[in-house]
Amino acid sequence: MKRPLSPPHSPESAVRLAEVASCPPSQPEQRMKREKKHQSFTLCEVCNIQLNSAAQAQIHYNGKSHQKRLKQLNKGKMPAAQVGPGECHSSMVPPGKKPAGETSNSNKKCKRYFNEHWKEEFTWLEFDYERKLMFCIECRQALVKNKHGKAENAFTVGTDNFQRHALLRHVTSGAHRQALAVNREQLACEPHGHPELRPLVKVEVNPAKVAVLTTVYWMAKEEVPDEKCFSLLNFQKFNLCQALLASEHSEYYHPGSVREMQAAIAKVLHNEDRHRIKASPFVGLVVDEMVDVLKHRSLAMFTTTVSPCNGQTSTAFLGSFELPAGEASTVAGKVGEVMRSFGIPTMKLTWLSAHSASLVAEQLSGVGTVLTSFCPLLTEMHCLSHGSSLLPSEAVGTIEYLQKYETTVDAVYRLYSSSRGAGGGLQELRSILDLCEIDLGGPKAIHWTSIFPAMEAIDCLWPTLVLLLESEAEHSPVARGLCEELKKFQFVAFTKILLDVLPIFQKLSRFFQIEDFDLSILKPIVSAMATTLQTQQSTSGQNLQEFLSEMKEYPGDGRDGESRLCYKGIELVNCSQMHLKHFEQLKETYLESVRCNLLDRFPSSILEAVSSFSAIFNPKCYPQSLEDIGSYGVSELNFLLQTYSRVVVSERALSDFPLFKRIVFSLSQLSFKDLCVKLVYSSSEMHELFPDFAVLAAIALALPLGSVLAEKISRGRELLKHSRSCRGRDEGLSDRMKIVIDGPAISEFDFALAIEYYESMRESEFIMAQVK
């Protein structure tokens, strides 16, 4: 096979090579020149490889690889940096000097080296002289995902492929172009953000440390027990994880320090929370009481913030804090302590929401008053969550039969949900526990009268349950007692009342879980619910009426004037006139208590504020005709200006209102949230034109509502229940909950900052140990 002719070489290089090979000097000089000859080598600038002799250079120039690159160079596919046609494609490196990256590619026949001139041509290029690796500054700062869904590439983790065409390939790649776009957006937003975080992106981090912290982070996200860390790290080494095999990590990084690593990771996430809180014009606060298996109370706290950079809202979990038993001031004191810890100014806190019946009861006894004394803009709106009691514990205690009813239902579920029978009814009861995520072994009492599917199952399976209990009554005193209770008229009738009441509250509960909520319907829903509950006191609901009409009266001698009533083929007991009169009193008392508790949760001032926000910022609430908007919304605006007079200028807002209404009328396609986002966005024209309305819109966006918040609260309860049932009291639980609830994808987390925090924590512990 014929080889192409070698390219013309510079006569000077040939003369130099010849001079090194010939020249017979004296013996000492000959030894010196022999050493120099051994140290001299040729560098081919086309291929960027070292050639150690003239013979090796000649072979290289005649080779296919060199000829192929020359053809590409001549066709213009590879732009030449310093080489032109007809020039010498090799250069001599002075004896005793080596180019950068001398140990790279040591396993290759021809070594390649880093060319310092590449830094001038590619400004994004960075070279680590200790590790002998090239990096792309832009890609490492952006860490965007490529088409395969990965944020890592050769130029973010480091590469020793010292070839110019590798740089050209990277600079034209989609990942690099996307990284440039992301960094430009960050620079545009960083004057309002946190430029002090920028240098942390470029910190050189030991890959082994990142690998260990990545493992700990993934374990927390997937709820893998901490004890599995050591075996998981060994498994990664077995699978040849290069980061764990290549270098030895610090003695600090061992499986026994998993809790400290989780604390460092949580600290990074909490710092981001502090930055969001600092940037947000207003903050909403959510508190939720959780009780573990040991009956220790803890307060889970969440915040809702608004970003002035884009107007978007975010929800963050601040932590789970132990709450000693005490008065309302105990909760208020803990909330104030957490606010100081996260740097929440008292003037920024505008909303407080409680997702626990006991906390609502404490609020009614003074928590709200204590917090409002140092948070002048604070407004309380306590949402209804799934499974929460419709009545506070004090009201439940005043209704004697309510406690007895819940005890009976609880006994039925505990008896038949653990049974191994194959009956269809028993299986349905067990499925209700799974559907509603009810833990019968939990420390908190289950509010059965607030769980609609559980009441539906009891009503549907009532005949089956009575027959099963009758068959077991001879052998089981518990079954006999339950059977007698279920056959009572009052039990069946009260179940029907619950079936009439609970669907009404379900609608309100769903409202608080809608992401793009419409505040205009809150006041009508609450008013309609209160009216319905009041009406049912005198006229029974649909389910109760159907029950009364379906009952059949049998003639016969009843005892003590009792009527013999039969429902679905089963004779009811306790059906005397006295019992029926007592049930009517029970119905009125229960419905009135539920109505009063509903109005206590949503007082008229709260409903007025929410309705006013909707009237001003919901384009769909505006009149259909432009001629009718003249006097529209004036009273609602005056209410908001009076409520938030500390942060708005009333005269300016009133003068801007006519123009504001005309613009909102033209934006009828926007939703309530879209308009508020447009106003809060600091770079928008509406933000500059209507500063007071931008302030009010930010307050409205901080309202703690939506599906994201509901999911995080539910996730927090689930984590606490699962973790405490397995481990008991756990000091690191709050950090793990933070990682699970708020932790981003692994590719988006700043492990360099976490390593810095972790090592500073361990060093401070070491110093304290030495002092002691």
Summary of the structure (lengths in Angstrom):
residues: 772
radius of gyration: 37.4
end to end distance: 79.8
largest distance: 142.2
contacts: 2308
relative contact order: 0.08
helix: 59%
strand: 9%
